[in-house]
Amino acid sequence: MIKMSGECSRENTGVNQIAPFSEVSKFHGHVCPGLTIGYMAARAGMEELSVDRDIDEELVTIVENDGCGVDAVQVVTGCTIGKGNLIYRDYGKQAFTFICRDSGKAVRVVLKSDFNIEDLDPELSELRPRVISGAATDSETLDFRTRINCISEYIREMPAEEMFDIKHVNVEIPRKARIFNSVKCSKCGEMFAESRARMENGEIVCISCYEEYTRGW
């Protein structure tokens, strides 16, 4: 269990070429354990590959959840949905794969099964539902936020090997993002990428307008 104190606001910025956690929390909007886990996973992956932050798709990241940690991964690695080098797979796992195109190396970072936030501060399990439901007092809310900040700092000072299973893996490196021609939907009149076009009664329609035919299989 971590020790509570009034000095749980320090930022761990000792790693070269890695964005400080303050940038990550500013982007995300608040500090939370999930964000911190993503931050530490991204740090571990970048350090294992010995790479700097991505500029133009030199890196690729595959995330297996859509939680808070993904925001940290975007800030630290520079891999984003918009650039096409952040790939989301809806597996619900705290698992992240980092790929370097130049070297062909890839590292998968997975949160260990025995790593449990509640073990670090059992009182969180009592405070969390009250805060989320809006039933907490101002004092309880402040206590909750303080504990969250302390846990975040504690995690950031842990060796990555204590939190994650870190393994080099063989993966097929995704192709770089493509730019597609735009076509006009015959129903709504909006332009969209031709790679997402559907044909309906001989006319081009977008996915949102397309009336899919199914017989249940």
C-alpha positions in Angstrom: 0.0 0.0 0.0 1.3 3.5 -0.8 1.8 6.1 1.9 -0.3 9.2 1.7 1.4 12.5 2.0 1.0 16.1 1.0 3.8 15.9 -1.6 2.3 13.7 -4.3 2.5 16.2 -7.1 6.0 15.7 -8.5 6.4 15.0 -12.2 8.8 12.2 -13.4 10.6 13.8 -16.2 14.0 12.0 -16.1 13.7 10.1 -19.3 15.3 11.7 -22.4 13.1 12.2 -25.5 10.0 11.1 -23.6 7.2 13.7 -23.1 6.8 14.6 -19.4 3.6 13.3 -17.7 2.5 16.9 -17.3 1.9 17.1 -21.1 0.0 13.9 -21.1 -2.3 14.9 -18.2 -2.9 18.3 -19.9 -3.9 16.6 -23.1 -6.2 14.1 -21.4 -7.7 16.6 -18.9 -7.0 14.9 -15.6 -4.7 12.4 -13.9 -5.9 8.9 -13.4 -4.3 5.4 -13.1 -5.4 4.4 -16.6 -3.6 7.3 -18.1 -0.5 6.6 -16.1 -0.5 2.9 -17.2 -0.6 4.0 -20.8 2.2 6.5 -20.2 4.4 3.9 -18.6 3.6 1.4 -21.3 4.6 3.9 -24.0 7.8 4.8 -22.2 8.7 1.1 -21.9 8.0 0.4 -25.6 10.0 3.5 -26.8 12.9 2.7 -24.6 13.0 -1.0 -25.6 13.0 0.0 -29.3 15.4 2.9 -28.7 13.3 5.3 -30.7 12.3 8.9 -30.5 8.7 10.3 -30.9 7.2 9.7 -34.3 7.1 12.4 -36.9 5.8 10.8 -40.1 4.8 7.2 -39.5 8.2 5.9 -38.6 6.5 4.2 -35.7 3.2 2.3 -35.5 1.3 1.5 -32.3 -1.4 -1.1 -31.9 -3.6 -0.5 -28.8 -6.0 -3.2 -27.6 -8.4 -1.0 -25.6 -10.0 2.4 -25.9 -9.3 3.6 -22.4 -7.5 6.6 -20.9 -4.1 5.1 -21.5 -4.5 5.5 -25.3 -4.3 9.3 -24.9 -0.9 8.9 -23.2 0.3 6.6 -25.9 -0.6 9.2 -28.6 1.3 12.0 -26.8 4.4 10.0 -26.0 4.8 8.1 -29.3 3.3 10.6 -31.7 1.2 7.8 -33.2 -2.3 9.0 -33.9 -5.5 8.0 -35.6 -5.2 11.0 -37.9 -1.7 9.9 -39.1 -2.9 6.4 -39.6 -0.2 4.8 -37.4 -2.4 4.3 -34.3 -4.3 1.1 -34.8 -7.2 0.2 -32.5 -8.3 -3.4 -31.8 -11.3 -3.9 -29.6 -9.9 -6.6 -27.3 -10.4 -4.9 -24.0 -6.8 -5.6 -23.0 -4.2 -3.4 -21.4 -1.8 -4.4 -24.1 0.2 -2.2 -26.5 2.4 -3.1 -29.4 5.0 -0.6 -30.6 6.6 -1.1 -34.0 9.6 0.6 -35.6 9.4 0.6 -39.4 13.1 1.2 -40.0 14.4 -1.7 -37.8 11.4 -3.9 -38.3 11.4 -4.6 -34.6 8.2 -4.7 -32.5 7.6 -4.9 -28.7 4.4 -5.9 -27.0 3.8 -4.4 -23.5 1.1 -6.1 -21.5 -0.1 -5.1 -18.0 0.6 -8.0 -15.6 -2.4 -10.0 -14.4 -1.4 -9.5 -10.7 -1.1 -5.7 -11.0 -4.1 -4.2 -9.3 -4.6 -0.5 -8.6 -6.9 -1.2 -5.6 -4.1 -3.1 -3.9 -2.1 0.1 -3.9 -4.8 2.0 -1.9 -7.8 -0.2 -0.8 -9.7 2.9 0.3 -10.2 3.9 -3.4 -12.7 1.1 -3.8 -14.9 2.8 -1.2 -14.4 6.4 -2.4 -14.7 5.7 -6.2 -18.5 4.9 -6.4 -19.4 7.8 -4.2 -17.4 10.3 -6.3 -18.6 8.9 -9.6 -22.3 9.0 -8.4 -21.9 12.5 -7.2 -22.7 11.5 -3.6 -19.3 12.3 -2.2 -18.7 15.3 0.0 -16.2 18.0 -1.1 -13.8 16.5 1.5 -14.2 13.0 0.1 -13.7 14.2 -3.5 -10.5 16.0 -2.6 -9.3 12.9 -0.7 -10.1 10.8 -3.8 -8.2 13.1 -6.2 -5.2 13.3 -3.8 -5.1 9.5 -3.6 -5.3 9.2 -7.4 -2.4 11.7 -7.8 -0.3 9.7 -5.3 -1.0 6.4 -7.0 -0.1 8.0 -10.4 3.2 9.2 -9.0 3.9 5.9 -7.3 3.3 4.0 -10.6 5.6 6.4 -12.5 8.4 5.6 -10.2 8.0 1.8 -10.6 10.4 -0.2 -12.8 8.4 -1.1 -16.0 9.2 -4.8 -15.5 7.2 -4.8 -12.3 4.1 -3.6 -14.1 4.4 -5.2 -17.5 5.4 -8.2 -19.5 7.6 -6.8 -22.2 8.4 -9.0 -25.1 9.8 -8.6 -28.6 7.3 -10.0 -31.1 7.0 -10.7 -34.8 4.2 -8.7 -36.5 3.2 -7.8 -40.0 4.1 -4.1 -40.3 1.0 -2.2 -41.5 1.3 -0.2 -44.7 1.4 3.5 -44.4 -1.9 5.4 -44.5 -3.4 6.1 -48.0 -5.2 9.1 -49.3 -8.4 8.1 -51.2 -10.4 9.9 -53.8 -13.7 11.4 -52.6 -17.0 10.5 -54.0 -20.5 11.9 -53.5 -23.2 10.0 -51.7 -26.4 9.9 -53.9 -28.6 10.1 -50.8 -27.1 12.7 -48.4 -25.0 14.5 -50.9 -21.9 14.4 -48.7 -18.4 13.6 -49.9 -16.6 10.6 -48.5 -13.6 8.3 -49.2 -14.3 5.9 -52.1 -12.8 3.0 -50.1 -16.0 3.2 -48.0 -18.4 3.4 -50.8 -21.4 1.0 -51.1 -23.7 0.4 -54.1 -27.4 0.6 -53.6 -29.9 0.3 -56.5 -27.0 1.0 -58.9 -26.0 4.3 -57.1 -23.1 5.1 -54.8 -24.0 5.7 -51.2 -22.0 6.2 -48.0 -22.0 3.7 -45.1 -24.3 5.8 -42.9 -27.0 5.9 -45.7 -26.6 2.4 -46.9 -29.5 0.1 -46.0 -27.8 -3.2 -45.4 -29.6 -6.3 -46.5 -29.4 -9.3 -44.1 -31.2 -12.6 -43.5 -29.6 -13.0 -40.1 -26.3 -14.5 -41.2 
